[in-house]
Amino acid sequence: MSEGERKDEERSKKLVKAGVAVGIGSAAIVAALLYASKIKKPKKGGGGPQA
């Protein structure tokens, strides 16, 4: 294997790792936003005690 091929392979591995990291980060952000939107919404028809 030539030096150029080895560098290409290393670069490819780094790009795959970066892509996986971006995908996981994006999924984490989406999950956090969905979780936050569920918590902030008040329940419909579940008002407090009525006087």
Residue pairs with C-beta under 8 A, 6 or more apart in sequence:
none
